[in-house]
């Protein structure tokens, strides 16, 4: 009996990937010119203000999001303002 090297290699890849993954119940979005990463709750998806941002993101970027998170077409300041209002929603 022994262990299989490919399983160890795959486990290391998975562990490295999870460093950049959002926790359960959250997802990543990229905002602004510098594509700053924000991790936000999935519950925001129900809010009409956030749904408007998602519609604009679809129009501007389509469904191609190569870095694993949604790209949101607004400034960081506007996004922070919006999410601070959503926290009280």
C-alpha positions as CSV (number, residue, x, y, z in Angstrom):
1,X,0.0,0.0,0.0
2,X,1.1,3.5,-0.7
3,X,-0.2,6.9,-1.6
4,X,-0.5,8.2,-5.1
5,X,1.5,11.2,-6.0
6,X,-1.1,12.7,-8.5
7,X,-3.6,13.0,-5.6
8,X,-1.1,15.0,-3.6
9,X,-0.3,17.3,-6.5
10,X,-4.0,17.8,-7.2
11,X,-4.7,18.5,-3.5
12,X,-2.0,21.2,-3.5
13,X,-3.6,22.8,-6.5
14,X,-7.0,22.8,-4.8
15,X,-5.6,24.3,-1.6
16,X,-3.9,27.1,-3.6
17,X,-7.1,27.8,-5.5
18,X,-9.2,28.1,-2.3
19,X,-7.0,30.9,-1.1
20,X,-8.7,33.0,-3.7
21,X,-12.2,31.6,-3.4
22,X,-15.0,33.3,-1.7
23,X,-16.5,31.7,1.5
24,X,-19.8,29.8,1.3
25,X,-22.7,32.3,0.8
26,X,-20.5,34.9,-0.9
27,X,-19.1,35.6,-4.3
28,X,-16.4,37.8,-5.9
29,X,-16.9,40.8,-8.1
30,X,-14.3,43.0,-9.7
31,X,-15.0,46.7,-9.8
32,X,-13.4,49.8,-11.3
33,X,-10.5,50.5,-13.6
34,X,-8.1,48.5,-11.5
35,X,-10.6,45.6,-11.1
36,X,-10.5,45.7,-7.3
37,X,-11.9,42.5,-5.9
38,X,-14.8,42.6,-3.5
39,X,-16.4,39.6,-1.8
40,X,-20.1,40.2,-1.2
41,X,-23.0,38.1,0.1
42,X,-25.2,36.2,-2.3
43,X,-28.2,37.8,-0.8
44,X,-27.4,41.0,-2.7
45,X,-28.6,39.2,-5.8
46,X,-32.2,39.7,-4.7
47,X,-31.8,43.5,-4.4
48,X,-33.2,45.5,-7.4
49,X,-30.2,48.0,-7.2
50,X,-27.7,45.2,-7.5
51,X,-29.8,43.5,-10.2
52,X,-29.5,46.8,-12.2
53,X,-25.7,46.6,-11.9
54,X,-25.8,43.0,-13.1
55,X,-27.8,44.0,-16.1
56,X,-25.3,46.7,-16.9
57,X,-22.4,44.2,-16.5
58,X,-24.1,41.8,-18.9
59,X,-24.5,44.6,-21.5
60,X,-20.9,45.7,-21.2
61,X,-19.0,42.4,-20.6
62,X,-21.4,39.7,-21.6
63,X,-20.8,36.4,-19.8
64,X,-17.0,36.3,-20.2
65,X,-15.4,36.7,-16.8
66,X,-11.9,35.2,-17.1
67,X,-10.8,35.9,-13.5
68,X,-13.5,33.9,-11.9
69,X,-15.6,36.8,-10.6
70,X,-18.1,39.1,-12.1
71,X,-16.9,42.4,-13.5
72,X,-19.1,45.3,-12.4
73,X,-19.1,48.4,-14.6
74,X,-18.9,51.2,-12.0
75,X,-16.3,53.1,-9.9
76,X,-15.1,51.6,-6.7
77,X,-16.6,54.6,-4.8
78,X,-20.1,54.0,-6.3
79,X,-19.9,50.3,-5.5
80,X,-18.9,50.9,-1.9
81,X,-21.7,53.4,-1.5
82,X,-24.2,51.0,-3.0
83,X,-23.1,48.0,-0.9
84,X,-23.2,50.1,2.2
85,X,-26.8,50.9,1.5
86,X,-27.5,47.2,0.7
87,X,-26.2,46.2,4.1
88,X,-29.2,47.9,5.7
89,X,-31.6,46.3,3.2
